[in-house]
Amino acid sequence: MRASGNMRDRQDAQDRRDAASSISSLPPLPPAELDPFRAPGESRDLAYVSIHNHSCYSILDSCCSIDALIERAVDDGMTALGLVDHDSLSGAVQFVQGCARAGIRPIVGAELTLEDKAGRPDQLVVLCENNEGYRNLCRLLTRETHEFRPLPSWKLVERSAGLIALSGCGEGRFGRLLLEGRSAEAIDLARYWQTVFGRENFYAELFPAPSAIIDRVALAAGDASVPLLASANVHFENDDHRHRYEVLSSIRTLTLLREPNLAKRELGWGGAFQTQQEADRLFGHWPESLASSLHIADRCHLEVFEPLMATA
Ligand SMILES: [Zn+2]
């Protein structure tokens, strides 16, 4: 997520502090062998790719280089990787070429800042399924955002073809409504995006959060008949880099570094890159959410980048 830094946003962030800070009380994940949902001796094939990742092209909102993201994915045996920087495709060429060299499939998209009825910035992730989606996203990020900032959602309605949409983290409107206990409105919103993008083209993101929040997202997605997607909302490589992210967040939001839970509050749930094993332990109760990441990776193919990949 991105914070504008103005007073209203800061107050909003302050209001959410109690909810967000509770992530610090999350118990450490149990060892996989203690997973009560896993039969004794049962091994589960790991099958997850990380799609919601921010690179340093999400200015002051990520301390991951593109190469570092690719390296984490390759080291973990992932077959694909996504890049969804804030309102930007600036890293796309470097990302596609890096993925080609590493032998993994690139999933190109962006996290859009949308106009919210309440006057607060809203966020929605879109992925390019094909060339038409890429063209539409380029148009949305150039001419349209030049005229409209933030982007009104009706612009997305005009240019939704070829795009797959994800609900985003706890700072996306879908997640925010659920965090505020407004499940009926969240379900209506999910159905609205389904009509805009198509029934198969909108996913509700499960993000790293206390289990009660994850349950709430899964329940609402079920009620709206929206498929789930396991997601990490990655802003830094691993927990050793959390402090770097906190420094960036302080600069971006003009907030004192010593303010508690800064990074957690600003992240809207998310943070470090998740391995397949970590994702399985967190979201394994919803195996379809892990499978969705592979399904999306299979669907996304941009012919426009083929020459780049061939010469990488
Ligand atoms: Zn994000």
Residues whose N, C-alpha, C, O or C-beta is under 5 A from the ligand:
A	BS01	ZN	M1 E111 N233
